[in-house]
Amino acid sequence: MGLNIIVLVKQVPDTQNITQEAMKPDGTVNRDALPAIFNPEDLHALEEAIKIKETLGGMVTVITMGPPKAVEVLKESMYRGSDDVILLSDKKFAGADTLATSYALKCAVQTVGEFDLVLCGGQAIDGDTGQVGPQLSEKLNINQLTSICDIREVTESEIIGFRATEQGYEKVKSGFPALLTVSSEANEPRSPSAKKVMAYKNIQCSEQQAYDESYLDNKCARDAMIVKQWNIDSIGADPEKCGLSGSWTQVKKIENVVLAASEAKQIENSDEGISSLIKELTQEHIIG
Ligand SMILES: Cc1cc2nc3c(=O)[nH]c(=O)nc-3n(C[C@H](O)[C@H](O)[C@H](O)COP(=O)(O)OP(=O)(O)OC[C@H]3O[C@@H](n4cnc5c(N)ncnc54)[C@H](O)[C@@H]3O)c2cc1C
């Protein structure tokens, strides 16, 4: 039998390599100036899904909402072992805040049909709100297990894991369906399989194919696999709840903040030095 698992992954700008051109004068992100990567925590969510499939059988479907070039994260998902991928792409999704994003993803998940688990990363490194997973579980009306750092046991009927909290770890258990947000502590994502890279490297979306002028003369492109692409109509979404019109929040202003060390303190490498440091940190409520 196995489990039907849906993994949500996002293509994000590589925020570790921010340059001056990263922001446009109007305060929006200049996505073209930054390399696009697989959101790091989503690789951990995908790894968990594939591990569960390897143990229990079933099917792993990966969904991303983004522009046509987001097909790259879907290819990467196929290289690592997913069974099916869906690109959710429509100009009407543009400018979505987290509410509009989680609404579109909810419609997409319901369009996939029966599922047991939805796995997300905890946070995307660009928007960085950590809201999409919990909002999605609310909209799907299913249990949410957040900040999962260790999936201990999965059976055909339940999942048991540990979630990291500020105080330590909590053991949590849920039946299905459930949504999990997975943290980077959970696993070490596998490398792409060379065999799968050869099999799926030509996957593209229909827009890419239409704009590829060399398409008709190019054997690779002719043999390309077209990724499953859904728009607002395919998922039966209400346009008023998508993109800018479905977004209740707006970014008014963005400022560059340069963090500079204002004060440095030398701690003596002795028992007295360390105990005075601990005392100070406790008084400042940084520890304790
Ligand atoms: C006030 C506000 C205004 C914004 N305006 C714009 C805008 O005008 N244009 C714009 O491009 N962006 C905009 N954004 C960013 C956009 O809303 C977010 O990128 C998006 O809603 C996801 O939120 P997040 O990045 O915080 O994801 P998080 O909640 O941090 O992501 C958690 C997890 O959810 C899943 N997930 C998140 N997004 C996707 C996705 N697209 N597809 C599949 N899975 C996903 C992933 O598994 C991810 O690890 C705005 C954000 C905010 C807060």
The ligand as an SDF file (V2000), in Angstrom:
LIG
                    3D

 53 58  0  0  0  0  0  0  0  0999 V2000
    4.2880   41.0610    3.3250 C   0  0  0  0  0  0  0  0  0  0  0  0
    4.8760   40.2200    2.2280 C   0  0  0  0  0  0  0  0  0  0  0  0
    4.7640   40.6290    0.8880 C   0  0  0  0  0  0  0  0  0  0  0  0
    5.3380   39.8880   -0.1260 C   0  0  0  0  0  0  0  0  0  0  0  0
    5.2670   40.3200   -1.4210 N   0  0  0  0  0  0  0  0  0  0  0  0
    5.8550   39.6010   -2.3820 C   0  0  0  0  0  0  0  0  0  0  0  0
    5.8340   40.0230   -3.7230 C   0  0  0  0  0  0  0  0  0  0  0  0
    5.2760   41.0530   -4.0330 O   0  0  0  0  0  0  0  0  0  0  0  0
    6.4410   39.2320   -4.6760 N   0  0  0  0  0  0  0  0  0  0  0  0
    7.0710   38.0730   -4.3220 C   0  0  0  0  0  0  0  0  0  0  0  0
    7.6160   37.3820   -5.2010 O   0  0  0  0  0  0  0  0  0  0  0  0
    7.0980   37.6400   -3.0710 N   0  0  0  0  0  0  0  0  0  0  0  0
    6.5240   38.3810   -2.0970 C   0  0  0  0  0  0  0  0  0  0  0  0
    6.5870   37.9660   -0.8060 N   0  0  0  0  0  0  0  0  0  0  0  0
    7.2230   36.7120   -0.5330 C   0  0  0  0  0  0  0  0  0  0  0  0
    6.1960   35.6280   -0.6050 C   0  0  0  0  0  0  0  0  0  0  0  0
    5.0330   35.9640    0.0330 O   0  0  0  0  0  0  0  0  0  0  0  0
    6.7490   34.4600    0.0970 C   0  0  0  0  0  0  0  0  0  0  0  0
    7.9290   34.0900   -0.5600 O   0  0  0  0  0  0  0  0  0  0  0  0
    5.7990   33.2880    0.1130 C   0  0  0  0  0  0  0  0  0  0  0  0
    4.5510   33.6730    0.6020 O   0  0  0  0  0  0  0  0  0  0  0  0
    6.3050   32.1680    0.9700 C   0  0  0  0  0  0  0  0  0  0  0  0
    6.5770   32.6720    2.2460 O   0  0  0  0  0  0  0  0  0  0  0  0
    7.9710   32.4090    2.8890 P   0  0  0  0  0  0  0  0  0  0  0  0
    9.0150   32.6260    1.8460 O   0  0  0  0  0  0  0  0  0  0  0  0
    8.0560   33.1950    4.1310 O   0  0  0  0  0  0  0  0  0  0  0  0
    7.8650   30.8680    3.1730 O   0  0  0  0  0  0  0  0  0  0  0  0
    7.9870   30.0870    4.5450 P   0  0  0  0  0  0  0  0  0  0  0  0
    6.7030   30.1430    5.2600 O   0  0  0  0  0  0  0  0  0  0  0  0
    9.2110   30.5260    5.2900 O   0  0  0  0  0  0  0  0  0  0  0  0
    8.2030   28.6540    3.8940 O   0  0  0  0  0  0  0  0  0  0  0  0
    7.9840   27.4640    4.6250 C   0  0  0  0  0  0  0  0  0  0  0  0
    7.8970   26.3080    3.6790 C   0  0  0  0  0  0  0  0  0  0  0  0
    6.7120   26.4290    2.8850 O   0  0  0  0  0  0  0  0  0  0  0  0
    6.9420   25.8720    1.5900 C   0  0  0  0  0  0  0  0  0  0  0  0
    6.7860   26.9150    0.5890 N   0  0  0  0  0  0  0  0  0  0  0  0
    6.8620   28.2510    0.7370 C   0  0  0  0  0  0  0  0  0  0  0  0
    6.6590   28.8750   -0.4340 N   0  0  0  0  0  0  0  0  0  0  0  0
    6.4470   27.9030   -1.3570 C   0  0  0  0  0  0  0  0  0  0  0  0
    6.2070   27.9000   -2.7640 C   0  0  0  0  0  0  0  0  0  0  0  0
    6.1530   29.0330   -3.4720 N   0  0  0  0  0  0  0  0  0  0  0  0
    6.0370   26.7100   -3.3860 N   0  0  0  0  0  0  0  0  0  0  0  0
    6.0860   25.5510   -2.6870 C   0  0  0  0  0  0  0  0  0  0  0  0
    6.3410   25.4930   -1.3660 N   0  0  0  0  0  0  0  0  0  0  0  0
    6.5140   26.6480   -0.7080 C   0  0  0  0  0  0  0  0  0  0  0  0
    8.3730   25.3490    1.5940 C   0  0  0  0  0  0  0  0  0  0  0  0
    8.3610   23.9980    1.9750 O   0  0  0  0  0  0  0  0  0  0  0  0
    9.0380   26.2130    2.6730 C   0  0  0  0  0  0  0  0  0  0  0  0
   10.1730   25.6120    3.2400 O   0  0  0  0  0  0  0  0  0  0  0  0
    6.0230   38.6930    0.2000 C   0  0  0  0  0  0  0  0  0  0  0  0
    6.1110   38.2800    1.5370 C   0  0  0  0  0  0  0  0  0  0  0  0
    5.5470   39.0240    2.5410 C   0  0  0  0  0  0  0  0  0  0  0  0
    5.6840   38.5530    3.9870 C   0  0  0  0  0  0  0  0  0  0  0  0
  1  2  1  0
  2  3  1  0
  2 52  2  0
  3  4  2  0
  4  5  1  0
  4 50  1  0
  5  6  2  0
  6  7  1  0
  6 13  1  0
  7  8  2  0
  7  9  1  0
  9 10  1  0
 10 11  2  0
 10 12  1  0
 12 13  2  0
 13 14  1  0
 14 15  1  0
 14 50  1  0
 15 16  1  0
 16 17  1  0
 16 18  1  0
 18 19  1  0
 18 20  1  0
 20 21  1  0
 20 22  1  0
 22 23  1  0
 23 24  1  0
 24 25  2  0
 24 26  1  0
 24 27  1  0
 27 28  1  0
 28 29  2  0
 28 30  1  0
 28 31  1  0
 31 32  1  0
 32 33  1  0
 33 34  1  0
 33 48  1  0
 34 35  1  0
 35 36  1  0
 35 46  1  0
 36 37  1  0
 36 45  1  0
 37 38  2  0
 38 39  1  0
 39 40  1  0
 39 45  2  0
 40 41  1  0
 40 42  2  0
 42 43  1  0
 43 44  2  0
 44 45  1  0
 46 47  1  0
 46 48  1  0
 48 49  1  0
 50 51  2  0
 51 52  1  0
 52 53  1  0
M  END
$$$$
